[in-house]
Amino acid sequence: MMKSIRNAPILATALAGALLGAAPAASAQDSPPATLELAQRTFKKLDANKDGKISLAEARRGGLTASSVNGEDADADQHLSEAEFTLLYRGLLSSRGYPIAKDLDRAVDGIQAARKQAADAQRTEEARKKQSQQSAEARTTAARKKQAELDAQRTQDARKKQSQQSAEARTTAARKKQAELDAQRTQDARKKQAQQTAEARTTAARKKQAELDAQRTQDARKKQAQQSAEARTTAARKKQAELDAQRTQDARKKEASGGDGADGPKPTQVPTKPKRVKKPRKPSDGTPSPAAGSKGRAGGSDGAHP
């Protein structure tokens, strides 16, 4: 250990040469092995601000290139941790032919194993996350599918309901229209029936009136014929009375003059009273029969006849 510490400047010089891309020294094989302690000391020397990591600026001051730093910057934070520098340190020295101590190899193996384990854990975590994401996506997809099915069912139900409501509305409208048509037909039928009834009544009234008018005309004609017959009878009686009076007067004159009364004219027989017309039936409307008045008048005439 003391020998390694004493030869640290030589190793640092060799590291600087390796970092700068110089050819390995002729005494590289004769140099003491690079130990983990030497790597740690070199890391602390390059960490100027003592923040526990080497920045790009600090690495450049130590002779490291940005590409070499980025090659070992596993977390890509533009800095080298002590473990990342240890891997870079060992790799550079090994590529230049410097011997590597077992503790440094073990440390590198441990770092690589830890890095592998971390990578495996990272892959496991990523796989778990991916599986969880896939499960979540599957659940989301299933939920979306179920929601889509529910939405489709709801849409279908809404359409069915709307169609049913439309059908019911059309049925209601058709029933209403049919009811209006039936009501209109009933009203028209009632109007027609009332009109027919009124026409029938008018026809019956006209027929009855015509019958009454015919009956009255017939009665008037009968009355007029009776009155004419009575007038002729009255005139004949009057004429006969006048003839009888004249004959009586002539007979008296002749008798007064001494004539034979036995040879005189015989009195003419007075015509008998004509047969009275049969009284017509009384009309149903209560109108007095013309024959009744005629009868009274005829009786009056008869009473006045000498």
Sequence and secondary structure as in RCSB ss.txt:
>XXXX:A:sequence
MMKSIRNAPILATALAGALLGAAPAASAQDSPPATLELAQRTFKKLDANKDGKISLAEARRGGLTASSVNGEDAD
ADQHLSEAEFTLLYRGLLSSRGYPIAKDLDRAVDGIQAARKQAADAQRTEEARKKQSQQSAEARTTAARKKQAEL
DAQRTQDARKKQSQQSAEARTTAARKKQAELDAQRTQDARKKQAQQTAEARTTAARKKQAELDAQRTQDARKKQA
QQSAEARTTAARKKQAELDAQRTQDARKKEASGGDGADGPKPTQVPTKPKRVKKPRKPSDGTPSPAAGSKGRAGG
SDGAHP
>XXXX:A:secstr
 HHHHHTHHHHHHHHHHHHTT    TTTTTS  B HHHHHHHHHHH TT SSSEEHHHHHHTT  HHHHHHH TT
 SSEE HHHHHHHHHHHHHHTT  B HHHHHHHHHHHHHHHHHHHHHHHHHHHHHHHHHHHHHHHHHHHHHHHHH
HHHHHHHHHHHHHHHHHHHHHHHHHHHHHHHHHHHHHHHHHHHHHHHHHHHHHHHHHHHHHHHHHHHHHHHHHHH
HHHHHHHHHHHHHHHHHHHHHHHHHHHHHHHHT  GGGS                   TT    HHHHHHHHHHH
HHHH  
